[in-house]
């Protein structure tokens, strides 16, 4: 029996083993060129359903389809050589039953070649997570603020301020960890609670609007780069301001086109002499 050399990308098991070692670096990616730029610096790249908002102009992530996630997953995989790549399961693709979740998760893995899938939910999704992981599908969990549930939770807001909310998030994190997820996002959760959960669960926590004590951090790449300026959540830091640079470049291009100074002779093809 022959064997084929496997890619040296970071595996879900390697991400899980980073718990308590060093901070895990994560960003979202949606396209091949951006994946190529981010990949050398990241342990984990998430093809997030946030693409619905930052790329397609949707108001929430609810309208994102499985086909969209697969197409962008394929694009990111063409550019990722090092990072562990996980793909979000969109709203409606896994909540109906664990069997539905398996069919769609298997399709994502088969059609993209990614390393795992991410799904939102706590106690109510633990059985599904266990079902998937026991059948060979690595699962990246997501607790706290869950954007796919924004229509039932009263919008985007930080969670865990009341005892009831905090207890629910604690139970969710424990359930997802025990169900076999290799890591979990903690989103939009008050800092002391995110810190507490990180110390309590056996798998890495990846914070976004949570705590520096989490085992890693993730941001939407367009937020991090200063490209998405519709709004800026409190937890976002712009590590660059690319939006005005792009706008200025477009302005300069438009001026040269109108003035007929672009293209210049060196930008055109001439007949052979």
C-alpha positions as CSV (number, residue, x, y, z in Angstrom):
1,X,0.0,0.0,0.0
2,X,1.5,3.3,-1.1
3,X,1.3,6.5,1.0
4,X,1.0,10.1,-0.2
5,X,2.8,12.8,1.6
6,X,0.4,15.0,3.6
7,X,0.6,18.7,3.7
8,X,2.5,20.2,6.6
9,X,-0.4,22.6,7.6
10,X,-1.1,22.9,11.3
11,X,-3.6,20.2,12.3
12,X,-6.6,20.5,14.6
13,X,-4.8,18.2,17.0
14,X,-1.8,20.5,17.0
15,X,-4.1,23.5,17.8
16,X,-5.6,21.5,20.7
17,X,-2.1,20.7,22.0
18,X,-1.2,24.4,22.1
19,X,-3.4,24.8,25.2
20,X,-1.3,26.5,27.9
21,X,1.8,26.8,25.7
22,X,1.6,30.0,23.7
23,X,-1.0,32.3,22.4
24,X,-2.7,31.0,19.2
25,X,-2.8,33.4,16.4
26,X,-6.0,33.4,14.3
27,X,-7.6,35.5,11.6
28,X,-10.4,35.2,9.1
29,X,-9.7,34.7,5.4
30,X,-12.1,34.6,2.5
31,X,-9.9,34.8,-0.7
32,X,-6.7,33.2,-2.1
33,X,-4.6,36.4,-2.1
34,X,-5.4,37.3,1.5
35,X,-4.9,33.7,2.6
36,X,-1.4,33.8,1.1
37,X,-0.6,37.0,3.0
38,X,-2.0,35.9,6.4
39,X,-1.0,32.2,6.3
40,X,2.7,32.6,7.3
41,X,1.7,34.5,10.5
42,X,-1.3,32.5,11.6
43,X,-1.8,29.2,13.4
44,X,-5.5,29.1,12.3
45,X,-7.4,30.7,9.5
46,X,-11.2,30.7,9.7
47,X,-13.3,31.0,6.6
48,X,-15.9,32.8,8.6
49,X,-19.6,33.4,7.7
50,X,-18.7,37.0,8.6
51,X,-18.0,37.1,4.8
52,X,-21.7,37.7,4.4
53,X,-21.3,41.1,6.0
54,X,-17.8,42.2,5.0
55,X,-17.8,40.9,1.4
56,X,-21.5,40.8,0.4
57,X,-22.9,43.7,2.4
58,X,-25.4,41.6,4.4
59,X,-26.7,43.0,7.6
60,X,-26.2,39.7,9.5
61,X,-24.6,36.3,8.7
62,X,-28.0,34.6,8.6
63,X,-28.2,34.8,4.8
64,X,-25.0,33.1,4.1
65,X,-25.3,29.8,2.2
66,X,-23.4,26.5,2.2
67,X,-22.4,27.1,-1.4
68,X,-20.9,30.4,-0.5
69,X,-18.9,28.9,2.4
70,X,-17.6,26.1,0.2
71,X,-16.6,28.5,-2.6
72,X,-14.6,30.7,-0.2
73,X,-13.2,27.6,1.6
74,X,-11.8,26.4,-1.7
75,X,-10.3,29.8,-2.4
76,X,-8.6,30.0,1.0
77,X,-7.2,26.5,0.7
78,X,-5.5,27.5,-2.5
79,X,-3.6,30.1,-0.5
80,X,-3.0,28.3,2.8
81,X,0.1,26.2,3.2
82,X,0.8,26.5,7.0
83,X,-2.3,27.4,9.0
84,X,-5.0,25.1,10.1
85,X,-8.0,26.1,8.0
86,X,-11.6,25.7,9.4
87,X,-14.8,26.7,7.6
88,X,-17.9,28.0,9.3
89,X,-21.1,26.0,8.9
90,X,-23.7,28.6,7.9
91,X,-27.1,29.1,9.6
92,X,-29.5,26.3,8.8
93,X,-26.9,23.8,7.7
94,X,-26.5,22.0,11.0
95,X,-29.2,22.9,13.5
96,X,-32.0,20.6,12.3
97,X,-30.3,17.3,13.3
98,X,-26.9,15.7,13.9
99,X,-27.4,13.8,10.6
100,X,-27.9,17.0,8.7
101,X,-24.9,18.4,10.3
102,X,-22.8,15.4,9.3
103,X,-23.9,15.5,5.7
104,X,-23.1,19.2,5.3
105,X,-19.9,19.1,7.3
106,X,-18.7,16.1,5.3
107,X,-19.5,18.0,2.1
108,X,-17.5,21.0,3.3
109,X,-14.4,18.8,4.1
110,X,-14.7,16.9,0.8
111,X,-15.2,19.9,-1.5
112,X,-12.7,22.3,0.1
113,X,-10.0,20.0,1.7
114,X,-10.1,22.1,4.8
115,X,-9.0,20.8,8.3
116,X,-12.3,21.2,10.2
117,X,-15.6,23.0,10.5
118,X,-16.9,25.6,13.0
119,X,-20.4,25.7,14.4
120,X,-22.1,27.9,16.9
121,X,-23.9,26.6,20.0
122,X,-23.4,25.2,23.5
123,X,-25.4,22.6,25.4
124,X,-28.0,22.3,22.6
125,X,-25.2,21.4,20.1
126,X,-23.1,19.1,22.2
127,X,-24.7,16.0,20.9
128,X,-24.1,17.1,17.4
129,X,-20.4,18.0,18.1
130,X,-19.9,14.5,19.6
131,X,-21.6,12.9,16.6
132,X,-19.3,14.7,14.2
133,X,-16.1,14.3,16.1
134,X,-16.7,10.5,16.6
135,X,-17.1,10.2,12.8
136,X,-13.8,11.9,11.9
137,X,-14.9,15.6,11.5
138,X,-12.8,18.0,13.6
139,X,-15.1,20.7,15.2
140,X,-14.2,24.2,16.2
141,X,-16.8,25.4,18.8
142,X,-18.3,28.8,19.4
143,X,-19.9,30.1,22.6
144,X,-20.9,33.4,24.1
145,X,-22.2,35.9,21.6
146,X,-23.4,33.8,18.6
147,X,-24.0,36.0,15.5
148,X,-26.3,33.4,13.8
149,X,-28.7,33.8,16.8
150,X,-28.7,37.6,16.6
151,X,-32.4,37.6,15.8
152,X,-33.4,35.9,19.0
153,X,-30.8,37.4,21.4
154,X,-31.6,41.1,20.9
155,X,-28.7,42.1,18.7
156,X,-25.0,42.4,19.1
157,X,-24.1,43.0,22.7
158,X,-21.7,41.7,25.3
159,X,-22.9,38.7,27.4
160,X,-22.3,37.3,30.8
161,X,-23.1,40.3,32.9
162,X,-26.0,38.6,34.7
163,X,-25.6,35.5,36.8
164,X,-28.1,33.7,34.5
165,X,-26.2,34.6,31.3
166,X,-22.8,33.7,32.9
167,X,-24.0,30.3,34.1
168,X,-25.4,29.5,30.6
169,X,-22.1,30.4,28.9
170,X,-20.1,28.3,31.5
171,X,-22.4,25.3,30.8
172,X,-22.1,25.8,27.1
173,X,-18.3,25.9,27.2
174,X,-18.1,22.8,29.4
175,X,-20.5,20.9,27.1
176,X,-18.6,21.8,23.9
177,X,-15.3,20.9,25.4
178,X,-16.5,17.6,26.7
179,X,-18.2,16.8,23.4
180,X,-14.8,16.6,21.7
181,X,-14.3,20.0,20.0
182,X,-10.6,20.7,19.4
183,X,-11.0,24.4,20.4
184,X,-13.7,27.0,20.8
185,X,-14.3,30.7,20.1
186,X,-15.5,32.8,23.1
187,X,-17.1,35.9,21.6
188,X,-18.5,39.1,23.1
189,X,-18.2,37.8,26.7
190,X,-17.2,39.9,29.7
191,X,-13.5,39.6,30.5
192,X,-13.6,37.9,33.9
193,X,-16.0,35.2,32.6
194,X,-13.8,34.5,29.5
195,X,-10.8,34.2,31.8
196,X,-12.6,31.8,34.1
197,X,-13.8,29.6,31.3
198,X,-10.3,29.5,29.7
199,X,-8.9,28.1,33.0
200,X,-11.7,25.6,33.4
201,X,-11.9,23.9,30.0
202,X,-9.5,21.4,28.6
203,X,-9.3,22.8,25.1
204,X,-8.0,26.1,23.8
205,X,-10.2,29.2,23.9
206,X,-9.9,31.7,21.1
207,X,-11.1,35.1,22.2
208,X,-12.9,37.9,20.2
209,X,-14.2,40.6,22.5
210,X,-13.3,38.3,25.4
211,X,-10.0,38.3,27.4
212,X,-6.3,38.4,26.8
213,X,-6.2,35.4,29.1
214,X,-7.8,33.3,26.3
215,X,-5.5,30.7,24.7
216,X,-5.6,32.7,21.5
217,X,-7.2,35.6,19.7
218,X,-9.1,36.0,16.4
219,X,-10.3,39.1,14.5
220,X,-12.1,39.5,11.2
221,X,-9.2,40.3,8.9
222,X,-11.0,43.2,7.2
223,X,-11.5,44.8,10.7
224,X,-7.8,44.2,11.6
225,X,-6.7,45.8,8.3
226,X,-9.0,48.8,8.5
227,X,-10.9,47.8,5.4
228,X,-14.4,47.4,6.9
229,X,-15.5,50.7,8.3
230,X,-19.3,50.4,8.5
231,X,-18.9,50.2,12.2
232,X,-16.1,49.4,14.7
233,X,-16.8,47.2,17.6
234,X,-15.1,48.0,20.9
235,X,-13.0,44.9,20.7
236,X,-11.5,45.7,17.3
237,X,-8.1,47.3,16.8
238,X,-7.1,48.5,13.4
239,X,-3.5,47.3,12.8
240,X,-3.6,49.2,9.5
241,X,-5.8,51.8,7.8
242,X,-6.1,50.4,4.3
243,X,-9.5,51.9,3.4
244,X,-8.3,55.5,2.9
245,X,-5.2,54.2,1.0
246,X,-7.4,52.2,-1.4
247,X,-9.7,55.2,-1.8
248,X,-6.8,57.5,-2.6
249,X,-5.3,55.1,-5.1
250,X,-8.7,54.8,-6.9
251,X,-8.9,58.6,-6.9
252,X,-5.4,59.0,-8.5
253,X,-6.3,56.3,-11.0
254,X,-9.5,58.1,-12.0
255,X,-7.7,61.4,-12.4
256,X,-5.1,59.9,-14.7
257,X,-7.7,58.1,-16.8
258,X,-9.7,61.3,-17.2
259,X,-6.6,63.2,-18.1
260,X,-5.5,60.5,-20.5
261,X,-2.1,60.2,-18.8
262,X,-2.8,56.6,-18.1
263,X,-2.0,54.3,-19.8
264,X,1.3,55.8,-20.8
265,X,3.4,54.4,-23.7
266,X,5.2,52.0,-21.4
267,X,1.8,50.4,-20.4
268,X,0.8,49.6,-24.0
269,X,1.9,47.0,-26.5
270,X,3.6,48.2,-29.7
271,X,4.0,46.4,-33.1
272,X,7.3,44.7,-33.7
273,X,9.7,46.7,-35.9
